[in-house]
Amino acid sequence: MILRNGKNDCENFHAENQYLFNIRTSNINKSNVSKFNIHKHTSMKNFAFFLLLFAAASFSSCKDNDDTDIKDNFSLTFRATYDGELLEKYKNYPYGDKVILFDKFNTYLSDIALVNGATEVKLSDIEWVNFTPDLAPNDKTVEVTYKYTVPDGNYTGIKLGYGVSPDLNAKSPADFPTDHPLYVESEYWSGWKSYIFTKVQGEVDLNGDGVTETNLFYHCGSDPVYNVATTNGNIAVAGTGSLVVEFDLKKLFTFNGQLLDLTVTTNQTTSHDASNIALGQMVMENFKNATVLK
């Protein structure tokens, strides 16, 4: 061991380091302490700022979640009637001095929207409304209800496209998933390259014996018979809302105040010739007059 100044290396080492520590400690003057305090204060301000940002983001997130919880708040129900009475299959209804019955009624509706002046709230691109499903529990037509998300407001009517809009009618069932309204193959004419927009089927008694014997088939389709109309009515949505749309078949068969003359053969069945759509066009154009809001 080497001795320096009467001390060994180990003692010199501790002495030198103690000296250096004293010098470095003495360099932390009031100015440096002030700077430290400033940095500390600034850091606290930054921390508080980021805490506020986090709280705001959390509040916004909670608000967004609350908004998304308000969904499917509007019920739209479609109902089939005859002269204001719920339609029932195979039931005889008065038709002027004759008797009529119905056994099938379904229809496509496109671009369904609530309207308020020039403003529209789109509900659906397309729905297939089947009032007479094969598996219905009885002969009464079923009410078909859909749920949509609608903003609060006072709406003045509902806009309906009667049939399948041309852009969708250009497609075929193979273009859609199995749960889509346009996947229903029984509602598509491959020969016409068109969906069957509406089916109304039944019988009428023409000989006056009280027994229906003449078939009625109204299968309407192709782009020229598609039409759009708005039915006016007060529709309020405040948190929730609902609307019932009725299609009255007696009104559907009434033109200029007169029932369609079913003794005329060409009025009994729509043509299967794509070039002869006169009756189908007449029926589809009259749908707006058969639409009633409840």
Residue frames relative to the residue before (quaternion, step in Angstrom):
aa qw qx qy qz dx dy dz
M 1.0000 0.0000 0.0000 0.0000 0.00 0.00 0.00
I 0.3160 -0.7501 0.5566 0.1666 3.61 -0.94 0.99
L 0.2481 -0.7640 0.5807 0.1325 3.52 -0.97 0.95
R 0.0024 0.7692 -0.6390 0.0070 3.57 -1.01 0.95
N 0.8331 0.0118 -0.0641 0.5493 3.55 -0.84 1.11
G 0.6829 -0.5021 0.2778 0.4522 3.50 1.03 0.75
K 0.6750 0.4427 -0.2947 0.5114 3.60 1.29 0.17
N 0.4703 -0.6616 0.5008 0.3004 3.49 -1.13 0.58
D 0.7328 -0.4384 0.2942 0.4292 3.57 -1.32 0.22
C 0.6501 0.5363 -0.3256 0.4286 3.53 0.93 -0.84
E 0.6748 0.4835 -0.2966 0.4721 3.56 0.96 -0.85
N 0.6243 0.5340 -0.3354 0.4611 3.60 1.08 -0.76
F 0.6248 0.5578 -0.3308 0.4347 3.58 0.98 -0.83
H 0.6916 0.4693 -0.2775 0.4737 3.58 0.87 -0.96
A 0.6414 0.5270 -0.3295 0.4498 3.57 0.99 -0.73
E 0.6628 0.5086 -0.3061 0.4564 3.60 0.92 -0.91
N 0.6826 0.4812 -0.2928 0.4655 3.56 0.91 -0.85
Q 0.6094 0.5312 -0.3564 0.4685 3.59 1.05 -0.65
Y 0.6372 0.5345 -0.3154 0.4568 3.57 1.02 -0.82
L 0.6698 0.4959 -0.2959 0.4667 3.54 0.90 -0.94
F 0.6348 0.5371 -0.3300 0.4469 3.59 1.01 -0.81
N 0.6551 0.5184 -0.3109 0.4533 3.56 1.03 -0.85
I 0.6383 0.5245 -0.3220 0.4625 3.55 1.03 -0.85
R 0.6906 0.4847 -0.2843 0.4553 3.63 0.81 -1.01
T 0.6467 0.5149 -0.3251 0.4593 3.54 1.04 -0.76
S 0.6578 0.5220 -0.3129 0.4437 3.54 1.01 -0.80
N 0.6045 0.5765 -0.3498 0.4243 3.60 1.22 -0.45
I 0.5916 0.5356 -0.3819 0.4662 3.61 1.21 -0.29
N 0.0123 -0.8381 0.5435 -0.0463 3.54 0.21 1.32
K 0.7528 -0.3868 0.2747 0.4564 3.55 -1.32 -0.08
S 0.6061 0.5668 -0.3564 0.4293 3.56 1.06 -0.73
N 0.6780 0.4855 -0.2942 0.4670 3.54 0.94 -0.94
V 0.6219 0.5315 -0.3448 0.4602 3.56 1.05 -0.72
S 0.6333 0.5295 -0.3269 0.4601 3.56 1.04 -0.80
K 0.6439 0.5146 -0.3219 0.4658 3.54 0.99 -0.90
F 0.6296 0.5360 -0.3332 0.4530 3.55 0.99 -0.78
N 0.6655 0.5045 -0.3003 0.4608 3.53 0.95 -0.91
I 0.6252 0.5357 -0.3293 0.4623 3.58 1.08 -0.81
H 0.6667 0.4931 -0.3051 0.4683 3.57 0.91 -0.94
K 0.6366 0.5276 -0.3304 0.4552 3.53 1.04 -0.80
H 0.6584 0.5133 -0.3037 0.4591 3.58 0.98 -0.89
T 0.6457 0.5245 -0.3108 0.4599 3.54 1.02 -0.91
S 0.6413 0.5291 -0.3196 0.4546 3.56 0.98 -0.87
M 0.6469 0.5157 -0.3166 0.4641 3.58 1.00 -0.81
K 0.6365 0.5179 -0.3283 0.4678 3.58 1.03 -0.80
N 0.6498 0.5107 -0.3170 0.4652 3.57 0.96 -0.86
F 0.6378 0.5307 -0.3252 0.4537 3.54 0.99 -0.85
A 0.6587 0.5062 -0.3045 0.4660 3.57 0.96 -0.92
F 0.6362 0.5419 -0.3223 0.4447 3.58 1.03 -0.84
F 0.6914 0.4655 -0.2770 0.4781 3.56 0.89 -0.95
L 0.5947 0.5572 -0.3568 0.4567 3.58 1.14 -0.60
L 0.6509 0.5076 -0.3055 0.4747 3.57 1.02 -0.87
L 0.6290 0.5322 -0.3303 0.4604 3.58 1.01 -0.81
F 0.6514 0.5206 -0.3070 0.4587 3.55 0.96 -0.90
A 0.6580 0.5104 -0.3075 0.4604 3.57 0.97 -0.91
A 0.6496 0.5177 -0.3135 0.4602 3.57 1.00 -0.86
A 0.6525 0.5116 -0.3089 0.4658 3.56 0.97 -0.87
S 0.6436 0.5204 -0.3180 0.4625 3.56 1.02 -0.82
F 0.6474 0.5148 -0.3146 0.4657 3.57 0.99 -0.85
S 0.6511 0.5170 -0.3088 0.4620 3.55 0.96 -0.91
S 0.6401 0.5256 -0.3166 0.4624 3.55 1.00 -0.86
C 0.6523 0.5035 -0.3151 0.4708 3.57 0.95 -0.88
K 0.6487 0.5192 -0.3181 0.4566 3.58 0.99 -0.84
D 0.6418 0.5170 -0.3214 0.4663 3.56 0.97 -0.87
N 0.6490 0.5163 -0.3194 0.4586 3.56 0.98 -0.84
D 0.6294 0.5283 -0.3330 0.4625 3.55 1.07 -0.79
D 0.6464 0.5291 -0.3179 0.4485 3.58 1.00 -0.86
T 0.6935 0.4785 -0.2923 0.4524 3.57 0.89 -0.89
D 0.5699 0.5904 -0.3886 0.4191 3.56 1.22 -0.34
I 0.6405 0.4915 -0.3221 0.4945 3.58 1.22 -0.50
K 0.3449 0.7193 -0.5304 0.2870 3.55 0.01 1.29
D 0.8053 0.2016 -0.1969 0.5216 3.53 -1.26 0.51
N 0.3299 0.7857 -0.4610 0.2475 3.56 1.02 0.83
F 0.7129 0.3982 -0.2404 0.5248 3.58 1.29 -0.07
S 0.1926 -0.7862 0.5820 0.0773 3.56 -0.79 1.10
L 0.0661 -0.7769 0.6260 0.0141 3.55 -0.88 1.02
T 0.0598 -0.8237 0.5631 -0.0279 3.56 -0.49 1.24
F 0.1865 -0.7640 0.6105 0.0942 3.55 -0.98 0.94
R 0.0561 -0.8045 0.5903 -0.0341 3.53 -0.94 0.98
A 0.2795 -0.7436 0.5850 0.1635 3.58 -1.06 0.81
T 0.0041 -0.8060 0.5909 -0.0357 3.56 -0.88 0.97
Y 0.1597 -0.7210 0.6510 0.1758 3.52 -1.42 0.06
D 0.8287 -0.0911 -0.0084 0.5521 3.54 -0.56 1.24
G 0.7410 -0.4368 0.2077 0.4659 3.56 1.00 0.94
E 0.6434 0.5003 -0.3142 0.4868 3.59 1.28 -0.10
L 0.5808 -0.5879 0.4234 0.3711 3.57 -1.01 0.81
L 0.4345 -0.7250 0.4759 0.2432 3.55 -0.73 1.12
E 0.0811 -0.7812 0.6187 0.0198 3.53 -1.06 0.88
K 0.4827 -0.6780 0.4732 0.2888 3.56 -0.89 0.94
Y 0.8555 0.1770 -0.1571 0.4605 3.53 -1.26 0.74
K 0.5215 0.6185 -0.4305 0.4002 3.59 1.21 0.23
N 0.4114 -0.7098 0.5167 0.2449 3.58 -0.94 0.90
Y 0.0712 -0.7828 0.6181 0.0071 3.54 -0.87 1.06
P 0.5108 -0.6344 0.4679 0.3431 3.60 -1.03 0.65
Y 0.0285 -0.7695 0.6377 -0.0194 3.53 -0.98 0.93
G 0.7594 -0.2039 0.0896 0.6113 3.54 0.25 1.27
D 0.7612 -0.2673 0.2362 0.5416 3.57 -0.67 -1.11
K 0.6320 0.5139 -0.3232 0.4816 3.56 1.29 0.29
V 0.3986 -0.6816 0.5553 0.2612 3.56 -1.35 -0.10
I 0.0627 -0.7941 0.6044 0.0080 3.56 -1.00 0.86
L 0.0501 -0.7676 0.6360 0.0614 3.58 -1.22 0.52
F 0.2420 -0.7558 0.5939 0.1318 3.54 -1.31 0.43
D 0.1181 -0.8044 0.5782 0.0685 3.58 -1.09 0.72
K 0.7886 0.1388 -0.1089 0.5891 3.62 1.25 -0.07
F 0.1494 0.7581 -0.6257 0.1070 3.51 -1.06 0.86
N 0.2440 0.7302 -0.6152 0.1696 3.56 -0.71 1.13
T 0.0401 -0.8138 0.5797 -0.0101 3.54 -1.17 0.51
Y 0.3644 -0.6810 0.5865 0.2439 3.54 -1.26 0.52
L 0.0844 -0.7642 0.6378 0.0462 3.54 -1.18 0.73
S 0.1488 -0.8125 0.5621 0.0415 3.57 -0.83 1.03
D 0.8653 0.1483 -0.0836 0.4715 3.51 -1.37 0.40
I 0.1175 0.8130 -0.5527 0.1405 3.55 0.84 1.04
A 0.1209 0.8068 -0.5648 0.1245 3.58 -0.77 1.02
L 0.3609 -0.6581 0.6061 0.2634 3.53 -1.24 0.57
V 0.1698 -0.8045 0.5647 0.0719 3.56 -0.98 0.82
N 0.0009 -0.7486 0.6630 0.0071 3.50 -1.29 0.59
G 0.7822 -0.1533 0.0463 0.6021 3.52 0.10 1.31
A 0.8055 -0.2045 0.1836 0.5250 3.55 -0.74 -1.09
T 0.5955 0.5798 -0.3528 0.4297 3.58 1.29 -0.12
E 0.0780 -0.7905 0.6069 0.0276 3.56 -1.01 0.87
V 0.1552 -0.7431 0.6422 0.1060 3.54 -1.12 0.74
K 0.3152 -0.7823 0.5145 0.1550 3.55 -0.36 1.31
L 0.2157 -0.7809 0.5762 0.1080 3.56 -0.89 0.98
S 0.8043 -0.1236 0.1300 0.5666 3.58 0.87 -0.91
D 0.4816 -0.6450 0.5143 0.2959 3.54 -1.20 0.63
I 0.8029 -0.0899 0.1210 0.5767 3.58 0.97 -0.88
E 0.0296 0.7593 -0.6501 0.0049 3.55 -1.16 0.74
W 0.2343 -0.7257 0.6243 0.1692 3.54 -1.19 0.62
V 0.1296 -0.8119 0.5688 0.0207 3.56 -0.47 1.26
N 0.0403 -0.8121 0.5809 -0.0376 3.55 -0.42 1.28
F 0.2014 -0.8197 0.5302 0.0797 3.56 -0.33 1.28
T 0.7770 0.2995 -0.1450 0.5344 3.60 1.19 -0.43
P 0.0316 0.8270 -0.5601 0.0364 3.62 0.60 1.05
D 0.6096 -0.5940 0.3925 0.3486 3.56 -1.12 0.72
L 0.7508 0.4004 -0.2092 0.4820 3.58 1.01 -0.75
A 0.2895 0.7619 -0.5286 0.2373 3.60 1.13 0.49
P 0.5567 -0.6564 0.3963 0.3196 3.63 -0.99 0.78
N 0.7927 0.0300 -0.0151 0.6087 3.58 1.22 -0.47
D 0.7044 -0.4927 0.3182 0.3998 3.58 -1.27 -0.12
K 0.4974 0.6355 -0.4470 0.3860 3.58 1.22 -0.03
T 0.4813 -0.6445 0.4983 0.3236 3.55 -1.01 0.75
V 0.4267 -0.7121 0.5011 0.2445 3.55 -1.09 0.74
E 0.4003 -0.6522 0.5797 0.2799 3.52 -1.25 0.50
V 0.2060 -0.7887 0.5730 0.0849 3.56 -0.87 0.96
T 0.0639 -0.8297 0.5539 -0.0269 3.56 -0.55 1.22
Y 0.1060 -0.7658 0.6329 0.0409 3.53 -1.07 0.89
K 0.2748 -0.7450 0.5867 0.1588 3.56 -1.22 0.60
Y 0.0092 -0.7966 0.6037 -0.0293 3.54 -0.94 0.95
T 0.4201 -0.6631 0.5522 0.2809 3.55 -1.30 0.34
V 0.0194 0.8228 -0.5597 0.0968 3.55 -0.54 1.23
P 0.4447 -0.6775 0.5076 0.2926 3.64 -0.89 0.82
D 0.6005 -0.5471 0.4369 0.3863 3.55 -1.20 0.51
G 0.3630 0.7227 -0.5386 0.2362 3.53 -1.09 0.70
N 0.4103 -0.6623 0.5602 0.2813 3.53 -1.35 0.17
Y 0.1221 -0.8232 0.5541 0.0177 3.55 -0.29 1.30
T 0.3875 -0.7661 0.4845 0.1677 3.53 -1.10 0.74
G 0.8204 -0.0700 0.0369 0.5663 3.59 1.21 0.02
I 0.3569 -0.6971 0.5712 0.2455 3.52 -1.37 -0.05
K 0.2591 -0.7620 0.5818 0.1174 3.52 -1.00 0.94
L 0.0358 -0.8080 0.5873 -0.0320 3.56 -0.80 1.06
G 0.2424 -0.7053 0.6421 0.1775 3.51 -1.16 0.73
Y 0.2525 -0.7938 0.5371 0.1328 3.59 -0.46 1.18
G 0.7467 0.2613 -0.2449 0.5605 3.52 -0.27 1.35
V 0.6034 -0.5246 0.4419 0.4068 3.55 -1.24 -0.54
S 0.4692 -0.6937 0.4677 0.2828 3.57 -0.68 1.09
P 0.6531 -0.5705 0.3298 0.3732 3.62 -1.02 0.74
D 0.6457 0.5259 -0.3423 0.4350 3.62 0.95 -0.77
L 0.7010 0.4257 -0.2642 0.5075 3.59 1.03 -0.74
N 0.6309 0.5455 -0.3345 0.4387 3.58 1.09 -0.66
A 0.5760 0.5832 -0.3714 0.4362 3.58 1.25 -0.30
K 0.6495 0.4905 -0.3090 0.4920 3.57 1.29 -0.22
S 0.3199 -0.7192 0.5794 0.2112 3.57 -1.36 -0.02
P 0.7178 -0.4515 0.2891 0.4442 3.64 -1.17 0.27
A 0.6166 0.5719 -0.3489 0.4136 3.60 1.05 -0.68
D 0.6378 0.5501 -0.3227 0.4319 3.59 1.22 -0.40
F 0.7338 0.4166 -0.2107 0.4935 3.58 1.25 -0.19
P 0.5490 -0.5927 0.4624 0.3655 3.59 -1.18 0.48
T 0.6871 -0.5422 0.3089 0.3721 3.55 -1.21 0.54
D 0.7108 0.4401 -0.2716 0.4769 3.60 1.12 -0.50
H 0.5001 0.6546 -0.4228 0.3777 3.60 1.27 0.19
P 0.5881 -0.6036 0.4013 0.3588 3.64 -1.01 0.70
L 0.7170 0.4423 -0.2549 0.4746 3.59 1.08 -0.63
Y 0.4892 0.6402 -0.4492 0.3861 3.57 1.22 0.30
V 0.5173 0.6701 -0.4092 0.3406 3.63 1.22 -0.36
E 0.2940 -0.8133 0.4793 0.1496 3.58 -0.17 1.30
S 0.6205 0.5578 -0.3466 0.4285 3.59 1.11 -0.62
E 0.6935 0.4419 -0.2740 0.4988 3.59 1.26 -0.26
Y 0.6337 0.5084 -0.3342 0.4778 3.57 1.19 0.50
W 0.2347 -0.7378 0.6202 0.1264 3.56 -1.06 0.93
S 0.2816 -0.7676 0.5481 0.1762 3.58 -0.43 1.12
G 0.6284 0.5548 -0.3324 0.4322 3.60 1.06 -0.73
W 0.7243 0.3896 -0.2244 0.5227 3.56 1.09 -0.71
K 0.2665 -0.7605 0.5231 0.2775 3.55 1.28 -0.44
S 0.5944 0.5250 -0.3568 0.4937 3.51 0.95 1.01
Y 0.4636 -0.6197 0.5465 0.3200 3.51 -1.27 0.44
I 0.4380 -0.6191 0.5663 0.3229 3.53 -1.30 0.36
F 0.3397 -0.7958 0.4651 0.1869 3.54 -0.25 1.28
T 0.8045 -0.0020 0.0614 0.5907 3.55 0.94 -0.94
K 0.0899 -0.7564 0.6445 0.0666 3.53 -1.17 0.74
V 0.0713 0.7413 -0.6647 0.0599 3.53 -0.88 1.06
Q 0.0418 0.8068 -0.5841 0.0786 3.55 -0.61 1.14
G 0.2261 0.7700 -0.5781 0.1474 3.54 -1.19 0.63
E 0.3985 -0.6726 0.5536 0.2870 3.54 -1.25 -0.55
V 0.1604 -0.7692 0.6107 0.0980 3.53 -1.25 0.50
D 0.3708 -0.6972 0.5683 0.2311 3.56 -1.16 0.67
L 0.1208 -0.8307 0.5427 0.0280 3.55 -0.47 1.21
N 0.7095 0.4609 -0.2757 0.4564 3.62 1.10 -0.51
G 0.5272 -0.7013 0.3725 0.3024 3.56 1.29 0.15
D 0.5064 0.6595 -0.4311 0.3504 3.60 1.16 0.32
G 0.5727 -0.6285 0.3625 0.3817 3.59 1.28 0.13
V 0.6642 0.4467 -0.2940 0.5224 3.56 1.32 0.03
T 0.3793 -0.7320 0.5159 0.2325 3.59 -0.71 1.03
E 0.0040 -0.8322 0.5530 -0.0404 3.56 -0.89 0.91
T 0.7011 0.4408 -0.2652 0.4938 3.61 1.20 -0.33
N 0.4008 -0.7488 0.4828 0.2135 3.57 -0.68 1.13
L 0.1447 -0.7515 0.6380 0.0857 3.52 -1.22 0.69
F 0.0377 0.7902 -0.6085 0.0626 3.57 -0.79 1.06
Y 0.0413 0.7728 -0.6308 0.0558 3.53 -0.68 1.14
H 0.0848 0.7651 -0.6234 0.1371 3.54 -0.25 1.38
C 0.0372 -0.8449 0.5320 -0.0418 3.55 -0.18 1.31
G 0.1971 0.7852 -0.5675 0.1505 3.56 -0.89 0.91
S 0.6249 0.5192 -0.4634 0.3538 3.54 -1.51 0.12
D 0.6737 -0.5611 0.3225 0.3569 3.54 -1.12 0.78
P 0.6620 0.5351 -0.3484 0.3924 3.67 0.82 -0.79
V 0.6920 0.4658 -0.3043 0.4599 3.64 1.09 -0.45
Y 0.5071 0.6413 -0.4278 0.3855 3.60 1.26 -0.07
N 0.1063 0.7926 -0.5972 0.0621 3.57 -0.96 0.80
V 0.3005 -0.7467 0.5778 0.1357 3.53 -1.28 0.54
A 0.0860 0.7910 -0.6022 0.0655 3.56 -1.01 0.81
T 0.3062 -0.7246 0.5898 0.1825 3.52 -1.29 0.51
T 0.1745 -0.7603 0.6187 0.0931 3.54 -0.92 0.97
N 0.3384 -0.7829 0.4946 0.1672 3.56 -0.64 1.14
G 0.2713 0.7316 -0.5968 0.1869 3.52 -1.20 0.68
N 0.5097 -0.6386 0.4788 0.3210 3.56 -1.20 0.48
I 0.0196 0.7925 -0.6048 0.0759 3.56 -0.64 1.18
A 0.0762 -0.8239 0.5615 -0.0036 3.56 -0.31 1.28
V 0.0523 -0.7671 0.6392 0.0145 3.54 -1.00 0.94
A 0.1365 0.7641 -0.6138 0.1441 3.56 -0.56 1.24
G 0.7845 -0.0487 -0.0191 0.6179 3.53 0.20 1.32
T 0.7688 -0.0876 0.0893 0.6272 3.53 0.80 -1.11
G 0.0015 0.7918 -0.6107 -0.0097 3.54 -1.29 0.23
S 0.0811 -0.7954 0.5989 0.0442 3.56 -1.26 0.31
L 0.0396 -0.7765 0.6287 0.0111 3.52 -1.28 0.48
V 0.1741 -0.7491 0.6297 0.1095 3.54 -1.11 0.78
V 0.1197 -0.7736 0.6210 0.0412 3.55 -0.88 1.03
E 0.1352 -0.8010 0.5816 0.0435 3.56 -0.68 1.13
F 0.1660 -0.7300 0.6524 0.1182 3.52 -1.18 0.73
D 0.1627 -0.8133 0.5571 0.0422 3.55 -0.42 1.28
L 0.3522 -0.7812 0.4776 0.1936 3.57 -0.43 1.24
K 0.5866 0.5439 -0.3962 0.4507 3.60 1.08 -0.44
K 0.6499 0.4918 -0.3089 0.4903 3.57 1.03 -0.79
L 0.6165 0.5566 -0.3502 0.4330 3.59 1.05 -0.72
F 0.7362 0.3910 -0.2159 0.5085 3.59 1.09 -0.70
T 0.5907 0.5528 -0.3686 0.4579 3.58 1.27 0.26
F 0.0124 -0.7981 0.6004 -0.0484 3.54 -0.74 1.14
N 0.8376 -0.0513 -0.0204 0.5436 3.55 -0.71 1.15
G 0.7352 -0.4496 0.2259 0.4542 3.54 0.95 0.91
Q 0.6988 0.4246 -0.2606 0.5134 3.59 1.28 -0.02
L 0.4855 -0.6457 0.5037 0.3061 3.57 -1.07 0.78
L 0.5679 -0.5911 0.4523 0.3515 3.54 -1.08 0.77
D 0.4205 -0.7150 0.5033 0.2423 3.57 -0.85 1.01
L 0.1635 -0.8341 0.5234 0.0601 3.56 -0.24 1.28
T 0.4942 0.6123 -0.4554 0.4165 3.58 1.24 0.20
V 0.5916 0.5340 -0.3570 0.4872 3.57 1.28 -0.32
T 0.4815 -0.7202 0.4213 0.2684 3.57 -0.55 1.20
T 0.6906 0.4921 -0.2899 0.4437 3.58 0.92 -0.88
N 0.6351 0.5077 -0.3392 0.4731 3.60 1.27 -0.11
Q 0.5991 0.6106 -0.3389 0.3916 3.57 1.28 -0.15
T 0.8103 0.1050 -0.0046 0.5765 3.57 1.09 -0.69
T 0.4080 -0.6768 0.5498 0.2706 3.56 -0.96 0.85
S 0.5344 -0.6506 0.4426 0.3086 3.55 -1.07 0.74
H 0.3730 -0.6976 0.5629 0.2394 3.55 -1.22 0.57
D 0.5236 0.5938 -0.4106 0.4523 3.54 1.32 0.24
A 0.4396 -0.7342 0.4547 0.2468 3.56 -0.59 1.14
S 0.6567 0.5036 -0.3165 0.4636 3.59 1.20 -0.39
N 0.7105 0.3832 -0.2484 0.5355 3.59 1.29 -0.13
I 0.1516 0.8198 -0.5271 0.1645 3.56 0.11 1.32
A 0.2868 0.8137 -0.4775 0.1660 3.58 1.27 0.20
L 0.7029 0.4502 -0.2799 0.4742 3.60 0.79 -0.97
G 0.6448 0.5220 -0.3207 0.4571 3.58 0.97 -0.84
Q 0.6429 0.5227 -0.3143 0.4633 3.55 1.02 -0.81
M 0.6492 0.5285 -0.3069 0.4527 3.56 0.99 -0.89
V 0.6698 0.4966 -0.2956 0.4662 3.58 0.94 -0.92
M 0.6974 0.4772 -0.2898 0.4493 3.60 0.81 -0.96
E 0.6443 0.5144 -0.3243 0.4638 3.60 1.03 -0.68
N 0.6771 0.4922 -0.2900 0.4639 3.58 1.18 -0.53
F 0.4277 0.7246 -0.4517 0.2966 3.58 1.27 -0.15
K 0.6321 0.5484 -0.3437 0.4262 3.59 0.96 -0.79
N 0.6734 0.4878 -0.2918 0.4727 3.58 1.10 -0.67
A 0.6681 0.4715 -0.2864 0.4994 3.56 1.30 -0.30
T 0.5714 0.6014 -0.3664 0.4214 3.58 1.33 0.01
V 0.0295 -0.7989 0.5986 -0.0510 3.54 -0.77 1.14
L 0.2522 -0.7681 0.5709 0.1434 3.60 -0.91 0.92
K 0.1233 -0.7893 0.6000 0.0436 3.55 -1.02 0.89
